Amino acid sequence: MKQWPREFTNAIAKDGWLGICMPSAYGGAELGLAEATTMMQTIAESGGGMTATSSIHMNIFGLSPVVKYGSEEQKKRFLIPLIEGKERACFGVTEPNTGLDTLKLQSRAVREGAEYVLRGQKMWTSTAQQAEKILILVRTTPLGEVDKASQGLSLFYTDLNRDSVKVTEIPKMGRAAVDTNSLFFDGWRVPKKDLIGEEGNGFKLIMHGMNAERILLAGEAVGLGLAALRRAVNYAAERRVFGRAIGQNQGIQHPLADSWVHLEAARLMVMHAARMYDEGYSAGEYANSVKYLAGEVAFTTCERAVMAHGGMGYAKEYHVERYLREVMIPRIAPPYGKCQCGENIGLKAEGGDRKMR
């Protein structure tokens, strides 16, 4: 059913879970990414899947650039209402004409006195139908006027002003209860006080949150895989054909056992990456690799869960078809595939400055 999970998000906010990674000075629990990843895995594993986790995903990790680079005034103004659940955030980076090439973003922000005027488009911005705030990356210095492409991008956390921003929902394959949108804006005035860090330094700031996002999403994928596996195991134990439970057949047993082994391996690697992040490890190879691994393992598990149900796996009653649709999310976004994993392995094999841990 296409309905925002309001009771769930309100309960999460009421009990303080939105602030799990946030500083205690602003009402957060000041725990680490490892604890947050465990929480998100548990939510997905409960059966909520990507619908439940996506409804709070951005609020858990998204404002890490504000935590690290924001002024004290900004932290008080932005973090407290987010943690209390009084404000919801969305994330605007991807654009229709540049895709993964973030350094070529075409959306512009031009300084006019105490304001910036934003013009451009964003794509795949989730929860924008619900959010009051947006963390948005735009170019403040034209690409042709900077020494490096990573320069001249600026990060803002500001009101999602619907008088200046047209938000259009994108119909999609799964996770219908949590909206995904395209944004079009022209003449959108944003106060300078909503600029995070220094003008032109936004790419560095946004990268600080990318590793956390990938690790968090990997945990969610593992949780979704475990939810699918549990339903498949229970169905195999209950469904009787030819006088016995279908779970007694090795053709059912072996794929599910194999999936458990791979999910557990992925879970351990995800937690290893999360702990490394909490210890200050800033390179991205572990975050990227666990996101890839967890997405692939979870997809295989969800597919096997559908097949273990036979024809009933295609029925909505048993939920596994929903899990299979939702598990496409961690395989697609945020993008990271085999070729990049290969580059990471190559760097290690060449004895680069990234140490094997």
TORKOL-4160 file (C-alpha; in steps of 0.2 Angstrom, whole numbers, padded with zeros to 4 digits, m for minus):
357
<pt num="1" X="0000" Y="0000" Z="0000"/>
<pt num="2" X="0006" Y="0017" Z="m0005"/>
<pt num="3" X="0006" Y="0026" Z="0012"/>
<pt num="4" X="0020" Y="0035" Z="0021"/>
<pt num="5" X="0024" Y="0024" Z="0037"/>
<pt num="6" X="0020" Y="0039" Z="0049"/>
<pt num="7" X="0017" Y="0028" Z="0064"/>
<pt num="8" X="0034" Y="0020" Z="0062"/>
<pt num="9" X="0044" Y="0036" Z="0059"/>
<pt num="10" X="0035" Y="0045" Z="0074"/>
<pt num="11" X="0039" Y="0030" Z="0085"/>
<pt num="12" X="0057" Y="0030" Z="0080"/>
<pt num="13" X="0058" Y="0049" Z="0083"/>
<pt num="14" X="0049" Y="0048" Z="0100"/>
<pt num="15" X="0061" Y="0035" Z="0107"/>
<pt num="16" X="0076" Y="0045" Z="0101"/>
<pt num="17" X="0083" Y="0033" Z="0088"/>
<pt num="18" X="0085" Y="0047" Z="0075"/>
<pt num="19" X="0099" Y="0054" Z="0085"/>
<pt num="20" X="0109" Y="0037" Z="0087"/>
<pt num="21" X="0124" Y="0044" Z="0079"/>
<pt num="22" X="0122" Y="0063" Z="0083"/>
<pt num="23" X="0131" Y="0072" Z="0097"/>
<pt num="24" X="0124" Y="0071" Z="0114"/>
<pt num="25" X="0125" Y="0090" Z="0116"/>
<pt num="26" X="0111" Y="0092" Z="0103"/>
<pt num="27" X="0100" Y="0077" Z="0110"/>
<pt num="28" X="0108" Y="0063" Z="0101"/>
<pt num="29" X="0115" Y="0046" Z="0109"/>
<pt num="30" X="0132" Y="0049" Z="0102"/>
<pt num="31" X="0135" Y="0031" Z="0097"/>
<pt num="32" X="0144" Y="0025" Z="0082"/>
<pt num="33" X="0140" Y="0019" Z="0064"/>
<pt num="34" X="0142" Y="0001" Z="0070"/>
<pt num="35" X="0127" Y="0004" Z="0082"/>
<pt num="36" X="0117" Y="0013" Z="0069"/>
<pt num="37" X="0120" Y="m0001" Z="0056"/>
<pt num="38" X="0114" Y="m0014" Z="0068"/>
<pt num="39" X="0099" Y="m0004" Z="0071"/>
<pt num="40" X="0095" Y="m0002" Z="0052"/>
<pt num="41" X="0099" Y="m0020" Z="0049"/>
<pt num="42" X="0086" Y="m0025" Z="0063"/>
<pt num="43" X="0073" Y="m0014" Z="0056"/>
<pt num="44" X="0075" Y="m0021" Z="0038"/>
<pt num="45" X="0075" Y="m0039" Z="0046"/>
<pt num="46" X="0059" Y="m0036" Z="0055"/>
<pt num="47" X="0050" Y="m0036" Z="0039"/>
<pt num="48" X="0050" Y="m0018" Z="0036"/>
<pt num="49" X="0063" Y="m0020" Z="0023"/>
<pt num="50" X="0069" Y="m0005" Z="0013"/>
<pt num="51" X="0052" Y="0004" Z="0015"/>
<pt num="52" X="0055" Y="0006" Z="0034"/>
<pt num="53" X="0073" Y="0009" Z="0033"/>
<pt num="54" X="0072" Y="0022" Z="0018"/>
<pt num="55" X="0059" Y="0032" Z="0028"/>
<pt num="56" X="0073" Y="0037" Z="0041"/>
<pt num="57" X="0089" Y="0033" Z="0032"/>
<pt num="58" X="0093" Y="0051" Z="0027"/>
<pt num="59" X="0090" Y="0057" Z="0045"/>
<pt num="60" X="0102" Y="0044" Z="0052"/>
<pt num="61" X="0118" Y="0048" Z="0042"/>
<pt num="62" X="0113" Y="0063" Z="0031"/>
<pt num="63" X="0119" Y="0077" Z="0042"/>
<pt num="64" X="0136" Y="0071" Z="0046"/>
<pt num="65" X="0143" Y="0085" Z="0035"/>
<pt num="66" X="0134" Y="0097" Z="0047"/>
<pt num="67" X="0140" Y="0088" Z="0062"/>
<pt num="68" X="0158" Y="0089" Z="0056"/>
<pt num="69" X="0159" Y="0105" Z="0047"/>
<pt num="70" X="0144" Y="0115" Z="0052"/>
<pt num="71" X="0145" Y="0130" Z="0064"/>
<pt num="72" X="0139" Y="0129" Z="0082"/>
<pt num="73" X="0124" Y="0140" Z="0077"/>
<pt num="74" X="0120" Y="0128" Z="0063"/>
<pt num="75" X="0122" Y="0113" Z="0073"/>
<pt num="76" X="0109" Y="0119" Z="0086"/>
<pt num="77" X="0097" Y="0126" Z="0072"/>
<pt num="78" X="0098" Y="0110" Z="0062"/>
<pt num="79" X="0102" Y="0095" Z="0072"/>
<pt num="80" X="0090" Y="0097" Z="0087"/>
<pt num="81" X="0074" Y="0097" Z="0077"/>
<pt num="82" X="0080" Y="0083" Z="0066"/>
<pt num="83" X="0084" Y="0072" Z="0081"/>
<pt num="84" X="0067" Y="0077" Z="0089"/>
<pt num="85" X="0058" Y="0072" Z="0073"/>
<pt num="86" X="0051" Y="0089" Z="0070"/>
<pt num="87" X="0060" Y="0091" Z="0054"/>
<pt num="88" X="0064" Y="0078" Z="0040"/>
<pt num="89" X="0078" Y="0079" Z="0028"/>
<pt num="90" X="0081" Y="0074" Z="0010"/>
<pt num="91" X="0096" Y="0074" Z="m0001"/>
<pt num="92" X="0099" Y="0082" Z="m0018"/>
<pt num="93" X="0115" Y="0078" Z="m0027"/>
<pt num="94" X="0111" Y="0067" Z="m0043"/>
<pt num="95" X="0106" Y="0076" Z="m0059"/>
<pt num="96" X="0097" Y="0070" Z="m0074"/>
<pt num="97" X="0111" Y="0076" Z="m0086"/>
<pt num="98" X="0126" Y="0071" Z="m0076"/>
<pt num="99" X="0121" Y="0055" Z="m0067"/>
<pt num="100" X="0136" Y="0048" Z="m0058"/>
<pt num="101" X="0148" Y="0062" Z="m0063"/>
<pt num="102" X="0145" Y="0072" Z="m0048"/>
<pt num="103" X="0160" Y="0084" Z="m0052"/>
<pt num="104" X="0150" Y="0089" Z="m0068"/>
<pt num="105" X="0134" Y="0095" Z="m0059"/>
<pt num="106" X="0125" Y="0109" Z="m0069"/>
<pt num="107" X="0114" Y="0116" Z="m0055"/>
<pt num="108" X="0120" Y="0133" Z="m0050"/>
<pt num="109" X="0120" Y="0145" Z="m0035"/>
<pt num="110" X="0124" Y="0163" Z="m0038"/>
<pt num="111" X="0128" Y="0174" Z="m0023"/>
<pt num="112" X="0117" Y="0190" Z="m0022"/>
<pt num="113" X="0120" Y="0199" Z="m0006"/>
<pt num="114" X="0115" Y="0189" Z="0009"/>
<pt num="115" X="0107" Y="0175" Z="m0002"/>
<pt num="116" X="0112" Y="0163" Z="m0015"/>
<pt num="117" X="0100" Y="0160" Z="m0030"/>
<pt num="118" X="0099" Y="0142" Z="m0035"/>
<pt num="119" X="0093" Y="0136" Z="m0053"/>
<pt num="120" X="0094" Y="0118" Z="m0059"/>
<pt num="121" X="0087" Y="0100" Z="m0057"/>
<pt num="122" X="0090" Y="0085" Z="m0046"/>
<pt num="123" X="0085" Y="0067" Z="m0048"/>
<pt num="124" X="0081" Y="0052" Z="m0037"/>
<pt num="125" X="0078" Y="0063" Z="m0022"/>
<pt num="126" X="0069" Y="0052" Z="m0009"/>
<pt num="127" X="0057" Y="0058" Z="0004"/>
<pt num="128" X="0055" Y="0075" Z="m0004"/>
<pt num="129" X="0036" Y="0074" Z="m0003"/>
<pt num="130" X="0038" Y="0073" Z="0016"/>
<pt num="131" X="0054" Y="0083" Z="0020"/>
<pt num="132" X="0055" Y="0100" Z="0026"/>
<pt num="133" X="0073" Y="0102" Z="0023"/>
<pt num="134" X="0086" Y="0097" Z="0010"/>
<pt num="135" X="0104" Y="0094" Z="0009"/>
<pt num="136" X="0109" Y="0100" Z="m0008"/>
<pt num="137" X="0125" Y="0101" Z="m0018"/>
<pt num="138" X="0127" Y="0114" Z="m0032"/>
<pt num="139" X="0140" Y="0123" Z="m0042"/>
<pt num="140" X="0145" Y="0140" Z="m0036"/>
<pt num="141" X="0160" Y="0143" Z="m0047"/>
<pt num="142" X="0158" Y="0138" Z="m0066"/>
<pt num="143" X="0168" Y="0122" Z="m0070"/>
<pt num="144" X="0179" Y="0132" Z="m0082"/>
<pt num="145" X="0185" Y="0144" Z="m0069"/>
<pt num="146" X="0192" Y="0131" Z="m0056"/>
<pt num="147" X="0209" Y="0122" Z="m0056"/>
<pt num="148" X="0201" Y="0105" Z="m0052"/>
<pt num="149" X="0184" Y="0099" Z="m0055"/>
<pt num="150" X="0181" Y="0095" Z="m0037"/>
<pt num="151" X="0182" Y="0114" Z="m0033"/>
<pt num="152" X="0168" Y="0126" Z="m0034"/>
<pt num="153" X="0154" Y="0115" Z="m0028"/>
<pt num="154" X="0145" Y="0121" Z="m0012"/>
<pt num="155" X="0134" Y="0112" Z="0001"/>
<pt num="156" X="0118" Y="0120" Z="0008"/>
<pt num="157" X="0106" Y="0113" Z="0021"/>
<pt num="158" X="0090" Y="0123" Z="0019"/>
<pt num="159" X="0071" Y="0124" Z="0018"/>
<pt num="160" X="0064" Y="0115" Z="0004"/>
<pt num="161" X="0054" Y="0130" Z="m0002"/>
<pt num="162" X="0040" Y="0123" Z="m0013"/>
<pt num="163" X="0036" Y="0140" Z="m0020"/>
<pt num="164" X="0053" Y="0139" Z="m0029"/>
<pt num="165" X="0055" Y="0120" Z="m0031"/>
<pt num="166" X="0044" Y="0109" Z="m0041"/>
<pt num="167" X="0044" Y="0091" Z="m0033"/>
<pt num="168" X="0038" Y="0077" Z="m0045"/>
<pt num="169" X="0036" Y="0059" Z="m0039"/>
<pt num="170" X="0044" Y="0046" Z="m0049"/>
<pt num="171" X="0033" Y="0030" Z="m0051"/>
<pt num="172" X="0045" Y="0015" Z="m0047"/>
<pt num="173" X="0046" Y="m0004" Z="m0046"/>
<pt num="174" X="0046" Y="m0005" Z="m0027"/>
<pt num="175" X="0046" Y="0004" Z="m0010"/>
<pt num="176" X="0030" Y="0013" Z="m0016"/>
<pt num="177" X="0027" Y="0020" Z="0002"/>
<pt num="178" X="0043" Y="0030" Z="0002"/>
<pt num="179" X="0043" Y="0043" Z="m0012"/>
<pt num="180" X="0057" Y="0046" Z="m0024"/>
<pt num="181" X="0057" Y="0062" Z="m0034"/>
<pt num="182" X="0064" Y="0074" Z="m0047"/>
<pt num="183" X="0066" Y="0092" Z="m0042"/>
<pt num="184" X="0066" Y="0107" Z="m0053"/>
<pt num="185" X="0070" Y="0124" Z="m0046"/>
<pt num="186" X="0073" Y="0142" Z="m0053"/>
<pt num="187" X="0075" Y="0158" Z="m0043"/>
<pt num="188" X="0076" Y="0148" Z="m0027"/>
<pt num="189" X="0083" Y="0160" Z="m0014"/>
<pt num="190" X="0094" Y="0152" Z="0000"/>
<pt num="191" X="0101" Y="0162" Z="0014"/>
<pt num="192" X="0120" Y="0162" Z="0016"/>
<pt num="193" X="0118" Y="0156" Z="0034"/>
<pt num="194" X="0113" Y="0139" Z="0027"/>
<pt num="195" X="0129" Y="0137" Z="0018"/>
<pt num="196" X="0139" Y="0122" Z="0026"/>
<pt num="197" X="0157" Y="0125" Z="0028"/>
<pt num="198" X="0166" Y="0136" Z="0015"/>
<pt num="199" X="0160" Y="0141" Z="m0002"/>
<pt num="200" X="0167" Y="0130" Z="m0016"/>
<pt num="201" X="0172" Y="0116" Z="m0004"/>
<pt num="202" X="0156" Y="0106" Z="m0004"/>
<pt num="203" X="0162" Y="0090" Z="m0013"/>
<pt num="204" X="0175" Y="0087" Z="0001"/>
<pt num="205" X="0160" Y="0089" Z="0014"/>
<pt num="206" X="0148" Y="0078" Z="0005"/>
<pt num="207" X="0161" Y="0064" Z="0003"/>
<pt num="208" X="0162" Y="0063" Z="0022"/>
<pt num="209" X="0144" Y="0056" Z="0022"/>
<pt num="210" X="0146" Y="0044" Z="0007"/>
<pt num="211" X="0156" Y="0030" Z="0016"/>
<pt num="212" X="0143" Y="0030" Z="0031"/>
<pt num="213" X="0129" Y="0029" Z="0019"/>
<pt num="214" X="0136" Y="0014" Z="0010"/>
<pt num="215" X="0139" Y="0005" Z="0026"/>
<pt num="216" X="0122" Y="0009" Z="0033"/>
<pt num="217" X="0114" Y="0003" Z="0016"/>
<pt num="218" X="0124" Y="m0013" Z="0017"/>
<pt num="219" X="0117" Y="m0017" Z="0034"/>
<pt num="220" X="0100" Y="m0014" Z="0028"/>
<pt num="221" X="0103" Y="m0026" Z="0013"/>
<pt num="222" X="0109" Y="m0039" Z="0025"/>
<pt num="223" X="0093" Y="m0037" Z="0036"/>
<pt num="224" X="0082" Y="m0038" Z="0020"/>
<pt num="225" X="0091" Y="m0054" Z="0015"/>
<pt num="226" X="0088" Y="m0062" Z="0032"/>
<pt num="227" X="0070" Y="m0057" Z="0032"/>
<pt num="228" X="0068" Y="m0066" Z="0016"/>
<pt num="229" X="0078" Y="m0081" Z="0021"/>
<pt num="230" X="0067" Y="m0083" Z="0037"/>
<pt num="231" X="0051" Y="m0083" Z="0027"/>
<pt num="232" X="0058" Y="m0096" Z="0015"/>
<pt num="233" X="0064" Y="m0107" Z="0029"/>
<pt num="234" X="0047" Y="m0106" Z="0039"/>
<pt num="235" X="0038" Y="m0110" Z="0023"/>
<pt num="236" X="0049" Y="m0124" Z="0018"/>
<pt num="237" X="0045" Y="m0132" Z="0036"/>
<pt num="238" X="0027" Y="m0129" Z="0034"/>
<pt num="239" X="0023" Y="m0133" Z="0016"/>
<pt num="240" X="0020" Y="m0152" Z="0014"/>
<pt num="241" X="0020" Y="m0160" Z="m0004"/>
<pt num="242" X="0021" Y="m0179" Z="m0007"/>
<pt num="243" X="0019" Y="m0183" Z="0011"/>
<pt num="244" X="0033" Y="m0173" Z="0019"/>
<pt num="245" X="0039" Y="m0155" Z="0021"/>
<pt num="246" X="0048" Y="m0148" Z="0006"/>
<pt num="247" X="0062" Y="m0142" Z="0017"/>
<pt num="248" X="0067" Y="m0160" Z="0019"/>
<pt num="249" X="0073" Y="m0160" Z="0000"/>
<pt num="250" X="0091" Y="m0155" Z="m0003"/>
<pt num="251" X="0085" Y="m0145" Z="m0018"/>
<pt num="252" X="0077" Y="m0133" Z="m0005"/>
<pt num="253" X="0089" Y="m0135" Z="0009"/>
<pt num="254" X="0106" Y="m0131" Z="0000"/>
<pt num="255" X="0102" Y="m0115" Z="m0008"/>
<pt num="256" X="0095" Y="m0108" Z="0008"/>
<pt num="257" X="0110" Y="m0114" Z="0018"/>
<pt num="258" X="0122" Y="m0106" Z="0006"/>
<pt num="259" X="0113" Y="m0090" Z="0007"/>
<pt num="260" X="0114" Y="m0090" Z="0026"/>
<pt num="261" X="0133" Y="m0093" Z="0025"/>
<pt num="262" X="0135" Y="m0078" Z="0013"/>
<pt num="263" X="0123" Y="m0067" Z="0023"/>
<pt num="264" X="0133" Y="m0070" Z="0039"/>
<pt num="265" X="0149" Y="m0067" Z="0030"/>
<pt num="266" X="0142" Y="m0051" Z="0023"/>
<pt num="267" X="0136" Y="m0046" Z="0040"/>
<pt num="268" X="0153" Y="m0048" Z="0048"/>
<pt num="269" X="0162" Y="m0038" Z="0034"/>
<pt num="270" X="0149" Y="m0024" Z="0036"/>
<pt num="271" X="0152" Y="m0023" Z="0054"/>
<pt num="272" X="0171" Y="m0023" Z="0051"/>
<pt num="273" X="0169" Y="m0008" Z="0040"/>
<pt num="274" X="0157" Y="0001" Z="0052"/>
<pt num="275" X="0170" Y="m0001" Z="0066"/>
<pt num="276" X="0184" Y="0005" Z="0055"/>
<pt num="277" X="0174" Y="0020" Z="0051"/>
<pt num="278" X="0171" Y="0024" Z="0069"/>
<pt num="279" X="0189" Y="0022" Z="0072"/>
<pt num="280" X="0193" Y="0036" Z="0060"/>
<pt num="281" X="0197" Y="0026" Z="0044"/>
<pt num="282" X="0192" Y="0038" Z="0030"/>
<pt num="283" X="0197" Y="0028" Z="0014"/>
<pt num="284" X="0182" Y="0021" Z="0005"/>
<pt num="285" X="0187" Y="0004" Z="m0001"/>
<pt num="286" X="0179" Y="m0006" Z="0013"/>
<pt num="287" X="0163" Y="0005" Z="0013"/>
<pt num="288" X="0161" Y="0002" Z="m0006"/>
<pt num="289" X="0165" Y="m0016" Z="m0005"/>
<pt num="290" X="0153" Y="m0021" Z="0008"/>
<pt num="291" X="0139" Y="m0011" Z="m0001"/>
<pt num="292" X="0143" Y="m0021" Z="m0016"/>
<pt num="293" X="0144" Y="m0038" Z="m0007"/>
<pt num="294" X="0129" Y="m0035" Z="0004"/>
<pt num="295" X="0118" Y="m0030" Z="m0011"/>
<pt num="296" X="0123" Y="m0045" Z="m0022"/>
<pt num="297" X="0121" Y="m0058" Z="m0007"/>
<pt num="298" X="0104" Y="m0051" Z="m0002"/>
<pt num="299" X="0098" Y="m0051" Z="m0020"/>
<pt num="300" X="0102" Y="m0069" Z="m0022"/>
<pt num="301" X="0094" Y="m0073" Z="m0006"/>
<pt num="302" X="0078" Y="m0064" Z="m0010"/>
<pt num="303" X="0077" Y="m0073" Z="m0027"/>
<pt num="304" X="0080" Y="m0090" Z="m0019"/>
<pt num="305" X="0066" Y="m0086" Z="m0006"/>
<pt num="306" X="0054" Y="m0083" Z="m0020"/>
<pt num="307" X="0059" Y="m0099" Z="m0028"/>
<pt num="308" X="0057" Y="m0109" Z="m0012"/>
<pt num="309" X="0039" Y="m0103" Z="m0011"/>
<pt num="310" X="0036" Y="m0110" Z="m0028"/>
<pt num="311" X="0020" Y="m0101" Z="m0036"/>
<pt num="312" X="0016" Y="m0094" Z="m0019"/>
<pt num="313" X="0032" Y="m0084" Z="m0020"/>
<pt num="314" X="0024" Y="m0073" Z="m0034"/>
<pt num="315" X="0009" Y="m0069" Z="m0022"/>
<pt num="316" X="0009" Y="m0054" Z="m0012"/>
<pt num="317" X="0002" Y="m0063" Z="0003"/>
<pt num="318" X="0020" Y="m0071" Z="0007"/>
<pt num="319" X="0029" Y="m0054" Z="0005"/>
<pt num="320" X="0045" Y="m0062" Z="m0003"/>
<pt num="321" X="0040" Y="m0054" Z="m0020"/>
<pt num="322" X="0041" Y="m0037" Z="m0011"/>
<pt num="323" X="0058" Y="m0041" Z="m0004"/>
<pt num="324" X="0064" Y="m0046" Z="m0021"/>
<pt num="325" X="0058" Y="m0029" Z="m0029"/>
<pt num="326" X="0065" Y="m0019" Z="m0014"/>
<pt num="327" X="0082" Y="m0028" Z="m0014"/>
<pt num="328" X="0086" Y="m0020" Z="m0031"/>
<pt num="329" X="0089" Y="m0004" Z="m0022"/>
<pt num="330" X="0106" Y="m0008" Z="m0014"/>
<pt num="331" X="0111" Y="m0016" Z="m0030"/>
<pt num="332" X="0108" Y="0000" Z="m0039"/>
<pt num="333" X="0111" Y="0015" Z="m0027"/>
<pt num="334" X="0122" Y="0022" Z="m0022"/>
<pt num="335" X="0132" Y="0015" Z="m0037"/>
<pt num="336" X="0146" Y="0004" Z="m0034"/>
<pt num="337" X="0151" Y="m0012" Z="m0044"/>
<pt num="338" X="0163" Y="m0025" Z="m0048"/>
<pt num="339" X="0175" Y="m0013" Z="m0058"/>
<pt num="340" X="0177" Y="m0001" Z="m0043"/>
<pt num="341" X="0180" Y="m0016" Z="m0031"/>
<pt num="342" X="0193" Y="m0022" Z="m0043"/>
<pt num="343" X="0202" Y="m0005" Z="m0043"/>
<pt num="344" X="0202" Y="m0006" Z="m0024"/>
<pt num="345" X="0210" Y="m0023" Z="m0023"/>
<pt num="346" X="0223" Y="m0018" Z="m0036"/>
<pt num="347" X="0228" Y="m0003" Z="m0025"/>
<pt num="348" X="0231" Y="m0015" Z="m0011"/>
<pt num="349" X="0240" Y="m0027" Z="m0021"/>
<pt num="350" X="0252" Y="m0014" Z="m0027"/>
<pt num="351" X="0256" Y="m0010" Z="m0009"/>
<pt num="352" X="0248" Y="0007" Z="m0009"/>
<pt num="353" X="0245" Y="0018" Z="0007"/>
<pt num="354" X="0229" Y="0008" Z="0011"/>
<pt num="355" X="0234" Y="m0005" Z="0023"/>
<pt num="356" X="0225" Y="m0022" Z="0024"/>
<pt num="357" X="0216" Y="m0023" Z="0040"/>
